[in-house]
Amino acid sequence: MSGLENKEVNHLVEEILKDYDQNRDVDKMAVFDQPDKMVIKDIVNKLLRIVFPGYYRDKVYRSYNIHGNLTVLIEDVLYNLSKQIAIVLKYDCKDKEPDELVIQEQAYCLTMTFFSKIPMIREYVNTDLEATFQGDPAAYNKDEIVLSYPGLMATTINRLAHELFLLNIPLIPRMMTEYAHSKTGIDIHPGATIGKYFFIDHGTGVVVGSSTVIGNHVKVYQGVTLGALSTSGGQALHGTRRHPTIEDNVTIYSGASILGGDTVIGEGSVIGSNAFITKSIPAGTRVTIKNQELQFKDKDGSVIEKNDLAQGDAWFYVI
């Protein structure tokens, strides 16, 4: 590098460093006061191995039996999750210097409480696996679902994150579900309450808001939104009930949007594709959109009558 080039680079670096001194949100430098994103991802993947011990190969821990392997794995996650929780608990101590010993003890207790929920979480996940297998004729076996279905992966991570959310642990639950979002295209807020036998088919584009309540035996297809009717109020809406309730045995087909905190979809209802619902639906209701009329034209732009479609020798355009 020539002297001139070196001078230009030094000047550029100085200008960028100077830009960090404006005390904006993007200028924050407290790196070690934030949870580690890569560690959270590692914790999520290890928790998946704890939930499904027979499906994920271990390339780190060496043990002659599966119980020994799981013991080391559980202790590893306990230790690292507790450290990350201790970091985020300091968010509640902004007005005073946190007592490190107190924070560490709280983090340990919260981590132990979370791990005590693992058997219950696995019970719910097992029902999701069963619902997925029974609900998808394309599934060859349950191994295929565990190892490849994005819906089960997103739901499992959400069930883990939800228990941390219920313990009022900041930030980490959302980081977990956003990791699932990035891997699956399914966005479920950790605050959402989901019953047993939940099945997301295909999954891409599904959005479930923070105060959504979903009952048992609910089936959701790709592109479904369970969201807020309006977010124009911004942070003034924080903590309010903005998302719908979906009762037991409801099926929601692709592209449907169900919005609003007062909206209840009654038990046993079926919501058709692309429906837009902002009011409650009684139990046992079937909601469909009347089919739009398709018009067929040949290469010359002439309309083809429906009776002529059976001939099979025309060049069709669907409008």
KEDREN-313058 format. One record per residue (C-alpha): residue number from 1; residue in one letter; y, z, x. Coordinates in nm, 3 decimals. Layout:
BEGIN
+-----+----+---------+---------+---------+
!   i ! aa !      py !      pz !      px !
+-----+----+---------+---------+---------+
! NUM !  a !       Y !       Z !       X !
...
+-----+----+---------+---------+---------+
This chain:
BEGIN
+-----+----+---------+---------+---------+
!   i ! aa !      py !      pz !      px !
+-----+----+---------+---------+---------+
!   1 !  m !   0.000 !   0.000 !   0.000 !
!   2 !  s !   0.340 !  -0.100 !   0.138 !
!   3 !  g !   0.629 !   0.141 !   0.174 !
!   4 !  l !   0.809 !  -0.018 !  -0.121 !
!   5 !  e !   0.502 !   0.003 !  -0.344 !
!   6 !  n !   0.447 !   0.365 !  -0.245 !
!   7 !  k !   0.807 !   0.448 !  -0.334 !
!   8 !  e !   0.773 !   0.281 !  -0.674 !
!   9 !  v !   0.451 !   0.469 !  -0.750 !
!  10 !  n !   0.606 !   0.804 !  -0.648 !
!  11 !  h !   0.905 !   0.735 !  -0.872 !
!  12 !  l !   0.678 !   0.646 !  -1.164 !
!  13 !  v !   0.473 !   0.967 !  -1.118 !
!  14 !  e !   0.791 !   1.177 !  -1.107 !
!  15 !  e !   0.917 !   1.021 !  -1.430 !
!  16 !  i !   0.589 !   1.094 !  -1.611 !
!  17 !  l !   0.578 !   1.453 !  -1.481 !
!  18 !  k !   0.938 !   1.503 !  -1.592 !
!  19 !  d !   0.840 !   1.389 !  -1.942 !
!  20 !  y !   0.610 !   1.695 !  -1.971 !
!  21 !  d !   0.908 !   1.934 !  -1.956 !
!  22 !  q !   1.039 !   1.873 !  -2.309 !
!  23 !  n !   0.850 !   2.157 !  -2.478 !
!  24 !  r !   0.695 !   1.934 !  -2.745 !
!  25 !  d !   0.349 !   1.981 !  -2.898 !
!  26 !  v !   0.213 !   1.703 !  -2.677 !
!  27 !  d !   0.348 !   1.880 !  -2.367 !
!  28 !  k !   0.121 !   2.184 !  -2.409 !
!  29 !  m !  -0.049 !   2.274 !  -2.080 !
!  30 !  a !  -0.270 !   2.573 !  -2.179 !
!  31 !  v !  -0.591 !   2.390 !  -2.090 !
!  32 !  f !  -0.804 !   2.703 !  -2.053 !
!  33 !  d !  -0.684 !   2.846 !  -2.386 !
!  34 !  q !  -0.855 !   2.563 !  -2.575 !
!  35 !  p !  -1.223 !   2.522 !  -2.663 !
!  36 !  d !  -1.401 !   2.269 !  -2.444 !
!  37 !  k !  -1.481 !   1.957 !  -2.645 !
!  38 !  m !  -1.774 !   1.857 !  -2.426 !
!  39 !  v !  -1.922 !   2.208 !  -2.445 !
!  40 !  i !  -1.898 !   2.202 !  -2.825 !
!  41 !  k !  -2.081 !   1.868 !  -2.834 !
!  42 !  d !  -2.351 !   2.013 !  -2.608 !
!  43 !  i !  -2.382 !   2.318 !  -2.835 !
!  44 !  v !  -2.418 !   2.092 !  -3.141 !
!  45 !  n !  -2.697 !   1.890 !  -2.979 !
!  46 !  k !  -2.878 !   2.206 !  -2.873 !
!  47 !  l !  -2.843 !   2.352 !  -3.221 !
!  48 !  l !  -3.005 !   2.035 !  -3.357 !
!  49 !  r !  -3.299 !   2.103 !  -3.124 !
!  50 !  i !  -3.317 !   2.458 !  -3.256 !
!  51 !  v !  -3.322 !   2.330 !  -3.615 !
!  52 !  f !  -3.575 !   2.054 !  -3.535 !
!  53 !  p !  -3.772 !   2.193 !  -3.236 !
!  54 !  g !  -4.043 !   1.929 !  -3.250 !
!  55 !  y !  -3.817 !   1.624 !  -3.253 !
!  56 !  y !  -3.591 !   1.649 !  -2.948 !
!  57 !  r !  -3.729 !   1.631 !  -2.595 !
!  58 !  d !  -3.607 !   1.887 !  -2.345 !
!  59 !  k !  -3.504 !   1.751 !  -2.006 !
!  60 !  v !  -3.353 !   2.072 !  -1.868 !
!  61 !  y !  -3.563 !   2.377 !  -1.945 !
!  62 !  r !  -3.913 !   2.401 !  -1.799 !
!  63 !  s !  -4.167 !   2.612 !  -1.980 !
!  64 !  y !  -4.540 !   2.603 !  -2.046 !
!  65 !  n !  -4.504 !   2.679 !  -2.417 !
!  66 !  i !  -4.261 !   2.581 !  -2.691 !
!  67 !  h !  -4.167 !   2.941 !  -2.775 !
!  68 !  g !  -4.066 !   3.008 !  -2.417 !
!  69 !  n !  -3.862 !   2.690 !  -2.417 !
!  70 !  l !  -3.688 !   2.782 !  -2.741 !
!  71 !  t !  -3.616 !   3.133 !  -2.616 !
!  72 !  v !  -3.425 !   2.996 !  -2.318 !
!  73 !  l !  -3.250 !   2.739 !  -2.539 !
!  74 !  i !  -3.138 !   2.998 !  -2.797 !
!  75 !  e !  -3.008 !   3.232 !  -2.527 !
!  76 !  d !  -2.819 !   2.942 !  -2.368 !
!  77 !  v !  -2.645 !   2.853 !  -2.695 !
!  78 !  l !  -2.575 !   3.218 !  -2.773 !
!  79 !  y !  -2.399 !   3.260 !  -2.442 !
!  80 !  n !  -2.194 !   2.939 !  -2.450 !
!  81 !  l !  -2.104 !   2.958 !  -2.817 !
!  82 !  s !  -1.986 !   3.316 !  -2.774 !
!  83 !  k !  -1.760 !   3.205 !  -2.488 !
!  84 !  q !  -1.607 !   2.928 !  -2.698 !
!  85 !  i !  -1.557 !   3.158 !  -2.997 !
!  86 !  a !  -1.379 !   3.410 !  -2.769 !
!  87 !  i !  -1.134 !   3.135 !  -2.674 !
!  88 !  v !  -1.049 !   3.036 !  -3.031 !
!  89 !  l !  -1.018 !   3.396 !  -3.151 !
!  90 !  k !  -0.707 !   3.419 !  -2.934 !
!  91 !  y !  -0.536 !   3.188 !  -3.184 !
!  92 !  d !  -0.498 !   3.495 !  -3.406 !
!  93 !  c !  -0.326 !   3.690 !  -3.125 !
!  94 !  k !  -0.019 !   3.473 !  -3.074 !
!  95 !  d !   0.227 !   3.760 !  -3.123 !
!  96 !  k !   0.059 !   3.999 !  -2.882 !
!  97 !  e !  -0.146 !   3.999 !  -2.565 !
!  98 !  p !  -0.515 !   3.985 !  -2.666 !
!  99 !  d !  -0.750 !   4.261 !  -2.557 !
! 100 !  e !  -1.015 !   4.064 !  -2.367 !
! 101 !  l !  -1.289 !   4.324 !  -2.419 !
! 102 !  v !  -1.221 !   4.341 !  -2.793 !
! 103 !  i !  -1.216 !   3.960 !  -2.819 !
! 104 !  q !  -1.546 !   3.929 !  -2.630 !
! 105 !  e !  -1.710 !   4.191 !  -2.852 !
! 106 !  q !  -1.588 !   4.017 !  -3.166 !
! 107 !  a !  -1.710 !   3.683 !  -3.037 !
! 108 !  y !  -2.053 !   3.827 !  -2.957 !
! 109 !  c !  -2.085 !   3.985 !  -3.304 !
! 110 !  l !  -1.980 !   3.662 !  -3.475 !
! 111 !  t !  -2.225 !   3.461 !  -3.269 !
! 112 !  m !  -2.510 !   3.697 !  -3.354 !
! 113 !  t !  -2.417 !   3.684 !  -3.723 !
! 114 !  f !  -2.419 !   3.305 !  -3.711 !
! 115 !  f !  -2.760 !   3.294 !  -3.545 !
! 116 !  s !  -2.898 !   3.529 !  -3.810 !
! 117 !  k !  -2.821 !   3.246 !  -4.058 !
! 118 !  i !  -3.035 !   2.989 !  -3.873 !
! 119 !  p !  -3.351 !   3.048 !  -4.083 !
! 120 !  m !  -3.150 !   3.002 !  -4.403 !
! 121 !  i !  -2.985 !   2.689 !  -4.265 !
! 122 !  r !  -3.325 !   2.545 !  -4.173 !
! 123 !  e !  -3.449 !   2.619 !  -4.525 !
! 124 !  y !  -3.163 !   2.413 !  -4.672 !
! 125 !  v !  -3.210 !   2.135 !  -4.417 !
! 126 !  n !  -3.578 !   2.113 !  -4.507 !
! 127 !  t !  -3.480 !   2.049 !  -4.870 !
! 128 !  d !  -3.239 !   1.777 !  -4.755 !
! 129 !  l !  -3.523 !   1.616 !  -4.560 !
! 130 !  e !  -3.747 !   1.627 !  -4.867 !
! 131 !  a !  -3.475 !   1.482 !  -5.090 !
! 132 !  t !  -3.415 !   1.200 !  -4.843 !
! 133 !  f !  -3.783 !   1.114 !  -4.821 !
! 134 !  q !  -3.835 !   1.122 !  -5.197 !
! 135 !  g !  -3.511 !   0.935 !  -5.264 !
! 136 !  d !  -3.553 !   0.648 !  -5.020 !
! 137 !  p !  -3.859 !   0.421 !  -5.068 !
! 138 !  a !  -3.767 !   0.251 !  -4.737 !
! 139 !  a !  -3.848 !   0.569 !  -4.542 !
! 140 !  y !  -4.179 !   0.526 !  -4.362 !
! 141 !  n !  -4.219 !   0.900 !  -4.296 !
! 142 !  k !  -4.010 !   1.213 !  -4.242 !
! 143 !  d !  -4.012 !   1.168 !  -3.864 !
! 144 !  e !  -3.817 !   0.845 !  -3.912 !
! 145 !  i !  -3.559 !   1.032 !  -4.120 !
! 146 !  v !  -3.508 !   1.315 !  -3.869 !
! 147 !  l !  -3.482 !   1.080 !  -3.573 !
! 148 !  s !  -3.272 !   0.801 !  -3.720 !
! 149 !  y !  -3.100 !   0.876 !  -4.052 !
! 150 !  p !  -2.725 !   0.944 !  -4.016 !
! 151 !  g !  -2.707 !   1.122 !  -4.351 !
! 152 !  l !  -2.945 !   1.398 !  -4.249 !
! 153 !  m !  -2.776 !   1.438 !  -3.911 !
! 154 !  a !  -2.430 !   1.474 !  -4.066 !
! 155 !  t !  -2.554 !   1.713 !  -4.334 !
! 156 !  t !  -2.738 !   1.929 !  -4.081 !
! 157 !  i !  -2.436 !   1.960 !  -3.852 !
! 158 !  n !  -2.221 !   2.037 !  -4.156 !
! 159 !  r !  -2.454 !   2.317 !  -4.265 !
! 160 !  l !  -2.427 !   2.472 !  -3.918 !
! 161 !  a !  -2.050 !   2.431 !  -3.907 !
! 162 !  h !  -2.010 !   2.567 !  -4.260 !
! 163 !  e !  -2.160 !   2.903 !  -4.161 !
! 164 !  l !  -1.911 !   2.930 !  -3.874 !
! 165 !  f !  -1.634 !   2.832 !  -4.117 !
! 166 !  l !  -1.737 !   3.114 !  -4.352 !
! 167 !  l !  -1.699 !   3.355 !  -4.059 !
! 168 !  n !  -1.335 !   3.243 !  -4.029 !
! 169 !  i !  -1.388 !   3.102 !  -3.680 !
! 170 !  p !  -1.099 !   2.866 !  -3.603 !
! 171 !  l !  -1.127 !   2.506 !  -3.485 !
! 172 !  i !  -1.491 !   2.498 !  -3.368 !
! 173 !  p !  -1.642 !   2.413 !  -3.711 !
! 174 !  r !  -1.404 !   2.118 !  -3.748 !
! 175 !  m !  -1.482 !   1.998 !  -3.396 !
! 176 !  m !  -1.852 !   2.004 !  -3.487 !
! 177 !  t !  -1.815 !   1.803 !  -3.807 !
! 178 !  e !  -1.578 !   1.555 !  -3.642 !
! 179 !  y !  -1.842 !   1.503 !  -3.373 !
! 180 !  a !  -2.087 !   1.426 !  -3.655 !
! 181 !  h !  -1.823 !   1.195 !  -3.806 !
! 182 !  s !  -1.792 !   1.003 !  -3.480 !
! 183 !  k !  -2.170 !   0.964 !  -3.455 !
! 184 !  t !  -2.250 !   0.878 !  -3.817 !
! 185 !  g !  -1.936 !   0.754 !  -3.994 !
! 186 !  i !  -1.976 !   1.044 !  -4.241 !
! 187 !  d !  -1.682 !   1.283 !  -4.271 !
! 188 !  i !  -1.773 !   1.620 !  -4.429 !
! 189 !  h !  -1.526 !   1.903 !  -4.390 !
! 190 !  p !  -1.697 !   2.228 !  -4.282 !
! 191 !  g !  -1.537 !   2.406 !  -4.578 !
! 192 !  a !  -1.734 !   2.200 !  -4.830 !
! 193 !  t !  -2.005 !   2.394 !  -5.016 !
! 194 !  i !  -2.328 !   2.196 !  -5.053 !
! 195 !  g !  -2.639 !   2.297 !  -5.247 !
! 196 !  k !  -3.003 !   2.225 !  -5.170 !
! 197 !  y !  -3.173 !   1.882 !  -5.176 !
! 198 !  f !  -2.859 !   1.690 !  -5.076 !
! 199 !  f !  -2.915 !   1.324 !  -4.989 !
! 200 !  i !  -2.662 !   1.082 !  -4.840 !
! 201 !  d !  -2.807 !   0.730 !  -4.847 !
! 202 !  h !  -2.679 !   0.489 !  -4.577 !
! 203 !  g !  -2.374 !   0.710 !  -4.537 !
! 204 !  t !  -2.106 !   0.501 !  -4.366 !
! 205 !  g !  -1.762 !   0.584 !  -4.504 !
! 206 !  v !  -1.860 !   0.894 !  -4.703 !
! 207 !  v !  -1.576 !   1.150 !  -4.716 !
! 208 !  v !  -1.618 !   1.504 !  -4.853 !
! 209 !  g !  -1.306 !   1.723 !  -4.868 !
! 210 !  s !  -1.272 !   2.085 !  -4.764 !
! 211 !  s !  -1.287 !   2.253 !  -5.106 !
! 212 !  t !  -1.556 !   2.028 !  -5.255 !
! 213 !  v !  -1.843 !   2.207 !  -5.427 !
! 214 !  i !  -2.172 !   2.015 !  -5.455 !
! 215 !  g !  -2.469 !   2.143 !  -5.653 !
! 216 !  n !  -2.843 !   2.092 !  -5.601 !
! 217 !  h !  -3.025 !   1.757 !  -5.605 !
! 218 !  v !  -2.712 !   1.545 !  -5.557 !
! 219 !  k !  -2.743 !   1.192 !  -5.419 !
! 220 !  v !  -2.446 !   1.009 !  -5.264 !
! 221 !  y !  -2.430 !   0.649 !  -5.141 !
! 222 !  q !  -2.211 !   0.487 !  -4.875 !
! 223 !  g !  -1.835 !   0.471 !  -4.916 !
! 224 !  v !  -1.808 !   0.760 !  -5.162 !
! 225 !  t !  -1.495 !   0.978 !  -5.148 !
! 226 !  l !  -1.487 !   1.332 !  -5.286 !
! 227 !  g !  -1.123 !   1.391 !  -5.215 !
! 228 !  a !  -0.781 !   1.516 !  -5.315 !
! 229 !  l !  -0.581 !   1.355 !  -5.592 !
! 230 !  s !  -0.261 !   1.378 !  -5.387 !
! 231 !  t !  -0.163 !   1.500 !  -5.042 !
! 232 !  s !   0.209 !   1.432 !  -5.076 !
! 233 !  g !   0.278 !   1.807 !  -5.073 !
! 234 !  g !   0.165 !   1.826 !  -4.711 !
! 235 !  q !   0.111 !   2.174 !  -4.564 !
! 236 !  a !   0.238 !   2.335 !  -4.885 !
! 237 !  l !  -0.103 !   2.245 !  -5.032 !
! 238 !  h !  -0.293 !   2.428 !  -4.757 !
! 239 !  g !  -0.549 !   2.665 !  -4.905 !
! 240 !  t !  -0.530 !   2.524 !  -5.259 !
! 241 !  r !  -0.829 !   2.382 !  -5.443 !
! 242 !  r !  -0.782 !   2.005 !  -5.415 !
! 243 !  h !  -1.134 !   1.860 !  -5.427 !
! 244 !  p !  -1.390 !   1.810 !  -5.706 !
! 245 !  t !  -1.700 !   1.995 !  -5.819 !
! 246 !  i !  -2.022 !   1.796 !  -5.843 !
! 247 !  e !  -2.285 !   1.973 !  -6.052 !
! 248 !  d !  -2.665 !   1.952 !  -6.017 !
! 249 !  n !  -2.866 !   1.628 !  -6.035 !
! 250 !  v !  -2.569 !   1.392 !  -6.004 !
! 251 !  t !  -2.594 !   1.046 !  -5.846 !
! 252 !  i !  -2.280 !   0.880 !  -5.709 !
! 253 !  y !  -2.312 !   0.513 !  -5.615 !
! 254 !  s !  -2.133 !   0.329 !  -5.336 !
! 255 !  g !  -1.756 !   0.308 !  -5.324 !
! 256 !  a !  -1.688 !   0.561 !  -5.598 !
! 257 !  s !  -1.386 !   0.792 !  -5.561 !
! 258 !  i !  -1.381 !   1.131 !  -5.736 !
! 259 !  l !  -1.055 !   1.314 !  -5.684 !
! 260 !  g !  -0.884 !   1.641 !  -5.775 !
! 261 !  g !  -0.952 !   2.012 !  -5.770 !
! 262 !  d !  -0.984 !   2.032 !  -6.150 !
! 263 !  t !  -1.232 !   1.744 !  -6.168 !
! 264 !  v !  -1.590 !   1.845 !  -6.255 !
! 265 !  i !  -1.875 !   1.595 !  -6.272 !
! 266 !  g !  -2.120 !   1.738 !  -6.521 !
! 267 !  e !  -2.488 !   1.795 !  -6.451 !
! 268 !  g !  -2.711 !   1.490 !  -6.459 !
! 269 !  s !  -2.428 !   1.237 !  -6.459 !
! 270 !  v !  -2.444 !   0.899 !  -6.288 !
! 271 !  i !  -2.126 !   0.753 !  -6.139 !
! 272 !  g !  -2.139 !   0.378 !  -6.086 !
! 273 !  s !  -2.012 !   0.186 !  -5.786 !
! 274 !  n !  -1.635 !   0.164 !  -5.728 !
! 275 !  a !  -1.550 !   0.401 !  -6.013 !
! 276 !  f !  -1.219 !   0.588 !  -5.973 !
! 277 !  i !  -1.234 !   0.927 !  -6.144 !
! 278 !  t !  -0.959 !   1.187 !  -6.167 !
! 279 !  k !  -1.074 !   1.377 !  -6.479 !
! 280 !  s !  -1.382 !   1.581 !  -6.559 !
! 281 !  i !  -1.695 !   1.409 !  -6.687 !
! 282 !  p !  -1.931 !   1.582 !  -6.937 !
! 283 !  a !  -2.293 !   1.649 !  -6.844 !
! 284 !  g !  -2.529 !   1.355 !  -6.877 !
! 285 !  t !  -2.255 !   1.089 !  -6.864 !
! 286 !  r !  -2.307 !   0.744 !  -6.715 !
! 287 !  v !  -1.985 !   0.596 !  -6.576 !
! 288 !  t !  -1.980 !   0.225 !  -6.499 !
! 289 !  i !  -1.720 !  -0.046 !  -6.448 !
! 290 !  k !  -1.758 !  -0.352 !  -6.669 !
! 291 !  n !  -1.871 !  -0.643 !  -6.455 !
! 292 !  q !  -1.602 !  -0.890 !  -6.363 !
! 293 !  e !  -1.678 !  -1.247 !  -6.462 !
! 294 !  l !  -1.795 !  -1.473 !  -6.179 !
! 295 !  q !  -1.674 !  -1.831 !  -6.173 !
! 296 !  f !  -1.869 !  -2.103 !  -5.991 !
! 297 !  k !  -1.721 !  -2.430 !  -5.864 !
! 298 !  d !  -1.865 !  -2.729 !  -5.684 !
! 299 !  k !  -1.718 !  -2.893 !  -5.372 !
! 300 !  d !  -1.472 !  -3.088 !  -5.580 !
! 301 !  g !  -1.337 !  -2.777 !  -5.754 !
! 302 !  s !  -1.500 !  -2.849 !  -6.090 !
! 303 !  v !  -1.626 !  -2.544 !  -6.282 !
! 304 !  i !  -2.005 !  -2.534 !  -6.308 !
! 305 !  e !  -2.147 !  -2.413 !  -6.635 !
! 306 !  k !  -2.392 !  -2.123 !  -6.620 !
! 307 !  n !  -2.670 !  -2.340 !  -6.762 !
! 308 !  d !  -2.633 !  -2.580 !  -6.469 !
! 309 !  l !  -2.692 !  -2.310 !  -6.208 !
! 310 !  a !  -3.068 !  -2.335 !  -6.256 !
! 311 !  q !  -3.072 !  -2.688 !  -6.114 !
! 312 !  g !  -3.024 !  -2.548 !  -5.763 !
! 313 !  d !  -2.873 !  -2.868 !  -5.616 !
! 314 !  a !  -2.501 !  -2.782 !  -5.629 !
! 315 !  w !  -2.282 !  -2.638 !  -5.354 !
! 316 !  f !  -2.152 !  -2.310 !  -5.495 !
! 317 !  y !  -1.839 !  -2.108 !  -5.429 !
! 318 !  v !  -1.809 !  -1.760 !  -5.573 !
! 319 !  i !  -1.452 !  -1.671 !  -5.670 !
+-----+----+---------+---------+---------+
